[in-house]
Amino acid sequence: MRVYNFSAGPSMLPESVLAKAASEMLDYNGSGQSVMEMSHRSRVYEEIINGCESVLREVLSIPDNYKVLFLQGGASSQFSMIPLNLMNGSGKADFVISGMWAKKAYAEASRYGSCKAVASSADKTFTYIPKLDPDTFTKDADYFHICHNNTIYGTRFTELPDTGNVPLVADMSSDILSAPIDVSKFGLIYAGAQKNMGPAGLTVVIIREDLIGHARDITPTMMDYKIHAENGSMYNTPPCYSIYICKLVLEWLRDEIGGLEKMKELNERKAGILYSFLDSSSMFKGTVEKADRSLMNIPFVTGNEELDKKFCKQSEAAGFVNLKGHRSVGGMRASIYNAMPEQGLKDLVAFMKKFEEENK
C-alpha cells in the first residue's frame, strides 16, 4: 500500500508519472534502452532534454529572453553561483532573511561582496514575512534575493518587493509550479527539483539573458552560467534521468491537471482543508501568521512535546509519513506539494480529529 508522504523533500511524485516511468524503464520509446543508460549525446536523449525545456517554457510562460538551465549541485550550489555571476557591478546585494535557506544564501554571498539584510523575521522564529521598505534597498545593488517560499517555517511571499532596476533573484525550490508566476518580474529564478518538479539531482535555473556573461575571472568553469547556456545544459553529462522525470511531471501538470491556474486552485483547496481544521482545533495550532501562510508547507504543534512525539509515531503507523517538523521548529509539518492528492489532506484531518478526541 502506498503511504501519504508529507516529506519536505524529496517529496511524492504523481502516480501516473511513476507508472509511465516504470513502463518505460527497460525500453524508452522503442529505443531498446532505459533513459538511465542512454548517451546524453544521442538524438533520442536530445529530444528528452529539449522536450523538457519546451514544456517548462509553455507551462510557466517563460519569455524568449530567458535561458533555462538544467544544472546539478542542488539549490545550495546557487548560493555561490549567483554572486560569482551577478555580483560584479557594485559588488553589493540585498537579502530578505525569512528563514534558514535565505540565511545560508546571505552568508555564502557575503564571501564574495557586500551583502545587506534589508529585513529579517528571525525575531519571531521566521513565523512571518517581514514588511519591506523600498527606501532601505541598496539602489545600486547587483541583485535583490528572496526565498519565495520557506520550506522549514511555512511562510511565503504573497507580494513581490519592488526592486526597480535591480534584478530580483528568487529561490523557488519549494513552490515553483504550484501557481502561475510572472517570470518577467525576476532576473533569476532557481529551484531544486525534488519538491514539485521531479527527483533529487536536478536544479533548474531560469535566467534573463542580459545577466549571463559577467562571471568573475575566478569563477570555476562549471559555475559559469554562460558555459551552460552556450552548451544547452550539456557541457558535461547532465542529470539525465531526473530531467526525464521532470519532463513527465510537466506533461502531467499540463495535460492531467490543466496548467498552473488549475494547480493553484487545487493547492488552495488542499491547504484550506488543513488550515481550517487547525484554526478550529483545541489541540493543534498552526505556527505561522495567517497572512503569510504557505500553500506548500504547513507547520503545526500541540504545545506539548510528548504529545507531538506520540502523534508522529501514531500517524506514521497509520500511513501518514514524514510529518515530524524540522528540528529548529519542532512539532509537525505537512508538506503538501503538487503531487499530494486532496484525499490525503481529508484523511489526515480525519486522523487528527480522532487523535484529538482520544487524547483530551
C-alpha positions, 0 to 999 in steps of 0.5 A: 500500500502506498503511504501519504508522504508529507516529506519536505523533500524529496517529496511524492511524485504523481502516480501516473508519472511513476507508472509511465516511468516504470513502463518505460524503464527497460525500453524508452520509446522503442529505443531498446534502452532505459533513459538511465543508460542512454548517451546524453549525446544521442538524438533520442536523449536530445529530444528528452532534454529539449522536450523538457525545456519546451514544456517548462517554457509553455507551462510557466510562460517563460519569455524568449529572453530567458535561458533555462538551465538544467544544472546539478549541485542542488539549490545550495550550489546557487548560493555561490553561483549567483554572486560569482555571476551577478555580483560584479557591478557594485559588488553589493546585494540585498537579502530578505532573511525569512528563514534558514535557506535565505540565511545560508544564501546571505552568508555564502554571498557575503564571501564574495561582496557586500551583502545587506539584510534589508529585513529579517523575521528571525525575531519571531522564529521566521513565523512571518514575512517581514514588511519591506521598505523600498527606501532601505534597498541598496539602489545600486545593488547587483541583485535583490534575493528572496526565498519565495517560499520557506520550506522549514517555517511555512511562510511565503511571499504573497507580494513581490518587493519592488526592486526597480532596476535591480534584478530580483533573484528568487529561490523557488525550490519549494513552490515553483509550479504550484501557481502561475508566476510572472517570470518577467518580474525576476532576473533569476529564478532557481529551484531544486527539483525534488519538491514539485518538479521531479527527483533529487539531482536536478536544479533548474535555473531560469535566467534573463539573458542580459545577466549571463556573461559577467562571471568573475575571472575566478569563477570555476568553469562549471559555475559559469552560467554562460558555459551552460547556456552556450552548451544547452545544459550539456557541457558535461553529462547532465542529470539525465534521468531526473530531467526525464522525470521532470519532463513527465511531471510537466506533461502531467501538470499540463495535460492531467491537471490543466496548467498552473491556474488549475494547480493553484486552485487545487493547492488552495483547496488542499491547504484550506482543508488543513488550515481550517481544521487547525484554526478550529482545533483545541489541540493543534495550532498552526505556527505561522501568521495567517497572512503569510501562510504557505500553500506548500508547507504547513507547520503545526504543534500541540504545545506539548512535546510528548504529545507531538512525539506520540502523534508522529509515531501514531500517524506514521503507523497509520500511513501518514509519513514524514510529518515530524517538523524540522528540528529548529521548529519542532512539532509537525509539518505537512508538506503538501506539494503538487503531487499530494492528492486532496484525499490525503489532506481529508484523511489526515484531518480525519486522523487528527480529529480522532487523535484529538478526541482520544487524547483530551 
